[in-house]
């Protein structure tokens, strides 16, 4: 499956999509959520729990990002090569 996504991304890199953009946006959203998570969780449950919650939030965002990216790839026609 990963090879199919790489092939589609390489084929569409001419101007349709940039592969790094969705993941960099996910990273920015996570960095913006990080202070909020730490300020809410750390005082009540400690730093280890706050770190664990931050990693869980990051994992959820990565899964959502991956889902959005793969949905866009398959809606655009799958493995067509220009």
Secondary structure, 3 states (H helix, E strand, C coil): CHHHHHHHHHHCCCCCCCHHHHHHHHHHHHHHHHHHHHHHHHHHHCHHHHHHHHHHHHHHHHHHHHHHHHHHHHHCCCCCCC
